[in-house]
Amino acid sequence: MDNRNGPSETTQRTLLSDGPHTASPRSACVVVIHGVGLGGRVDIDASRVLVGRSQDADLCIAHKSVSREHCQLWREGDEYRIRDLGATNATRVNDAPVDEATLSDGDHVTVGESILKFISHTSVEANYHEEIYQLATRDALTNLCNRRHFMEQMDREVARALRHRRPLSTCIIDVDLFKPVNDRYGHISGDEVLRQIADLVHHHVRNDDIAARIGGEEFAVLLPECDADAAYGFAERLREAVAAAVFAPGGEPQRITVSIGIADLSPLRNTRIRLMTAADAALYRAKEEGRNRVCLGP
Ligand SMILES: Nc1nc2c(ncn2[C@@H]2O[C@H](COP(=O)(O)OP(=O)(O)OP(=O)(O)O)[C@@H](O)[C@H]2O)c(=O)[nH]1
């Protein structure tokens, strides 16, 4: 049974940036400016944010030099504070080890081999880092996640789902017979079709799903908290929406369809690569069986 709500109830536009998001003038954040996690950012407010190697950290820096729970940051009155959490490689502020300290604008925080910069309510610089982050993680054509970011997020979600014994599914979505569309109407019209499909993908995902363009005419969606049945329901709705949409490359109405392969996390599919391989095999079967269909992985 598909236990997910339909897109009209759940769609939120947070997965697609509407452009660099503007930090509010009072917000403060740390941004990774060197090393693993480059571009990663976390906003700091009164509730404590955790920096560490743990997949559950608010700012996860997946490197062996970083402790699982390395340090925490929070706002206290008008001050921003940092506390080391007993990290093997002690947290350093401007190169001095700290147990607990107050941060000043521009301070460099060393976490393992990565360096974070503390930025307090200077929205110009915060926006600059946000733009860099968007450039590094988004696909320029569709504004969905790019392939590299998707794979990084997938590693994180697989680890989290296994640790908490939660379901997780992934879908690979491939446009059917796209080459003839390109050949007939040209690459620019083809790009417009890809953008329109990305929009449909975006409208069908929930806030926690991760949608990406992972290849030329190939998309992927990671569905946390979704078993195979729920993922199948999502994929069918998306497939139907694409098949019903009006595409007009070169001004000519054209029917476009997608094939979708799905795989869910299981003892046999317990890594990113195994999950992607199973979804890919299911996609291959969907193509073999006539396209415009959804197949479940082996
Ligand atoms: N417009 C455009 N086309 C792209 C892009 N990336 C890949 N393509 C095209 O996508 C087409 C993929 O074609 P094929 O892999 O042969 O597959 P197909 O025609 O879609 O057929 P099936 O996948 O078997 O249904 C090729 O013509 C590529 O040039 C892109 O970014 N923009």
The ligand as a Gaussian input file, in Angstrom:
#p B3LYP/6-31G(d) Opt

LIG

0 1
 N       19.150000      18.042000     -24.608000
 C       19.972000      17.263000     -23.897000
 N       20.164000      15.980000     -24.267000
 C       20.970000      15.201000     -23.530000
 C       21.614000      15.683000     -22.402000
 N       22.346000      14.656000     -21.872000
 C       22.162000      13.591000     -22.670000
 N       21.320000      13.901000     -23.684000
 C       20.850000      13.067000     -24.775000
 O       20.013000      12.046000     -24.307000
 C       19.951000      11.031000     -25.319000
 C       19.979000       9.682000     -24.641000
 O       19.787000       8.729000     -25.636000
 P       19.916000       7.186000     -25.416000
 O       20.782000       6.884000     -24.223000
 O       20.299000       6.572000     -26.711000
 O       18.516000       6.706000     -24.972000
 P       17.069000       7.095000     -25.410000
 O       16.951000       7.600000     -26.832000
 O       16.525000       8.033000     -24.377000
 O       16.316000       5.696000     -25.362000
 P       15.969000       4.788000     -24.102000
 O       16.698000       5.298000     -22.906000
 O       16.409000       3.416000     -24.483000
 O       14.496000       4.861000     -23.928000
 C       21.136000      11.270000     -26.259000
 O       20.660000      11.812000     -27.481000
 C       21.962000      12.335000     -25.504000
 O       22.615000      13.214000     -26.406000
 C       21.403000      17.034000     -22.014000
 O       21.929000      17.552000     -21.007000
 N       20.576000      17.784000     -22.783000

